[in-house]
């Protein structure tokens, strides 16, 4: 494949979505860049893959070169209109080595107010629940993390806390950041510039792995706190959603 100059890894919900007019313009520009061979587009998301694919029509999402779904536990490559989509087996095998869903569930035992997410979001490689009904959601999430630490299991399990609501337990090797790294390596694009964009805590692993990033103006507090670390190449946009992504891409000179 032709080597693009840029790689953009952009979260979907509340990063691309939220402003349909701005998204339509951003989708047009990203599609043009892809067709010219200048851009490799990755959509990392917490969504399940059918909700991404339907979004190409229903929400005017840009069609990417790769999708990472379920908070970095699944990777999908084109074509995306081929009926039943199958996750990339190399990534799945990499994550399956040590992860036990049954053991991960133990870390949630007895958490007051915990509600499991639907079966769609609870997969063999991801345990997902809501904690917004807990008396202290942040405290409950911290307790889950502490249990993983006390079990000396941080080499196996990663706890992802996002939007003061969503808690995921995934393989330590998973997460959006590591999934993007795998895709970049898979396509031999390691020499290319990666820009990432996100709005919430489950996007944090992207910012941990790649220096150039865009934090949208409507970001959740847990991601806005990144500003306290003074990252030199992270752009904190004033605008929101897709308009913020365009603002950031203009800052970096991509559009």
N, C-alpha and C positions, 0 to 999 in steps of 0.2 A: 504494500500500500504506500501511497505517497506520504512522505513525512510532513505533517502539519507543523506550522510554526508555534501554535499555541494549543494548550489543553485547558479546557474549562470544565470543572466539576462543580455542578450547581444543584443544591437542594431544591426540592419542588415546593412543598407546602409552606406558604408564608414567605418564601424566597422568590420563586417564580410566580406563584399564585397570589391573588389578593387585589390585583389591579389589572383587569382584563385588557384595557386599552394599552397600557405599557407592555403587557405580556405579548400582545399581538405584534407590536413593533420589535420587541426583543427577539421573538421567534423568527420574524422575517430576517433580521440582521444575522442571527446565528445560523439560520438555514443557508443564507448566502455565503457566509464564511466557510461552512462545511462543504458546500458544492464547489467552492473555489479551491478546496484542499488546504485551506489555511487553519482550520480548526478541527480538533478532535473533541467531541462533546460527550461528557459523562453525566448522567443523572443519578446521584446517590440519594436515597430516600428511605424513609421508614415504611412507605407504602408496600403493599403486595404488588407483584408485577401486573396482574390484570388491571389494577387501578391506575397504573402508569400508562399502559398501552391504550386504555379507553380514553385517557386524558389527551392523547394526541389529537383526537377529534373533538371530544366534549369540552376540553379546556384550552385548546390551541397550544398545548405544550410542544416544544421543539422536539423533533425526532432525533435521538442521540446516536452515538457510535457504540455506547455501552450503557447498561443500567445496573446499578447496585441497589438492591432492595432489602427490605427487612433489616434495616440498620446495619448494612454491610455484611450480612450473612449469606446473601445470594448475589450472583452476578449473571447477567443475561447479555448475550450478543445478538446482533441482527441475524436473520430477519425477525421483526417483532410482530408480524401479521401471519405467522405460520401456525395457527391453531394453538395447541398445547405447548407452551414454552418450557424448556428444560434448563435448569441452572447449569452454569459452567461446571463440569464434573471435577476439574482440577482444583477449583477453589473449595468446592464442597468436601472433597477428600482431605484437603489441607486442614479444614476446620474440624472435621469429625474425629481427629486422632485422639483427643483426650476428653472432649466435652460429653457430659452426661446430663441429659435433661432431668432425669429423676433426682440426681444430686443437686442440681441447680434449684429445683423446687423446694428443697429442704431449707434453703436460705430465706424463704418467704414464710415459713411456719409461724403462725400466731401473730402476724402483723395486723393490728386493728384497722379496720376500714379498707383493707386491700380488696380490690376487685380484679379478677383475671380478665385480660382482654379476650376478644373473640378468638375462636379457633384459627381464623385466618392469620392472626398475628402470633400465634403460638405454634412454632414449627419445631422439627427435631433439633434445630440449632439455635433456638431463641425462646426464652421464657419471658413473657410480657404481661404486665399488670398496670392497673391504675392505682395511684395512691392519693388522689385529690380528696377522697372521703376520709382519709386518716386524720386524727386530731392534729397531728404535726407532720405534714407530708415530707418536708425536708428532713426531719428527724427520723422518720421511718426509712427513707432512702439511705440515710447515713447508717442506720442499724443494719440494713442488708449488706452494705459495703463492709461494715465492721465484722459481720459474720464471715464474709469471704476471707478477710484478712486473718481472723482468728483460726480459720480452718486451714491456713497456709495454702490457699487455693487461688491466689491472684495470678499464678502462672497458667491457670486453666480457665478462670471465669472473669469476665469484665462486666462491671455494673455501669449502666448508662442511665443517667437521670436527666429528664428533660421536661421543660415547661411546667414545673411544679405539679406534674401529673403522671407522666409516663416513665415507668421503670422497666428496663430490659436487662436480662442477664444473657450474655452471648459468650462465645469463645474469646479468650484473650486476644487471639490472632485476628478476630473479626473487628467490626466497627467500620465506619465509612472511610476513615483515613487509610487503614490497611487495605481495604478493598480497592480503593483508587490506586494505591501503590502496586497492587497485584495486576490491575488492568494495564497500567503504564508499562510495567515490566513485560507483560504478556504480549503487548504490541511493539515492544522494543522502542519505546518513546522516552526513555529516561533522560535523554539529552534535551528534551523540549521543556519549555516553561509551562508550569502548572499554576493556574489561578483557581482558587476555590471560593465558594460563596454559600453562606448559610445564615440561619436565624436563631438556632436553639442549641440546647446542650448536647443533643445527639450529633451535632455538626462539629463539636469541639475536637474530635479526633482528626478531622481534616486539617484544622488549624495547627494541631500538634505535629503533623507530618509535612506540611507544605508552608513555606514562609509567606507566599503571596496570597492574600485573601481579601474578601469583601464581607463585611458584617453589615447587613441591611439595617436601615434606620428603625424598623419595627422589631428588631431582635429581642429575644427574651433576656431578662437580666443576667442569667447565668452565662450567656455568650457576650453580652456587653461588658461584663467584668474583665474580659480579655484585655480591654483598653488599659487596665491598671498595670499590666505587664509591659506596656510600651513596645509592642511588637513593631519593628521598623517598617515592615512591608505589608501590614494589614491596613486596609482602607475602611474606615468607619463612615458609611454613607449617611447623608442627611435625609435622603428620600427613602421610600418604603418599597418593598416587594420588587417586582421586575424593574421598576424605575430606578431603584437603588442598585440593582445589578448593572444596568446600563451606565449609571453614574460611575460605578467602580471600574467597569471595563474601559470607559473613556479615560479614567485616571491612569490605567495601566497601558493605554495606547492600543488596545485590541480593536476598539471600534472608534 
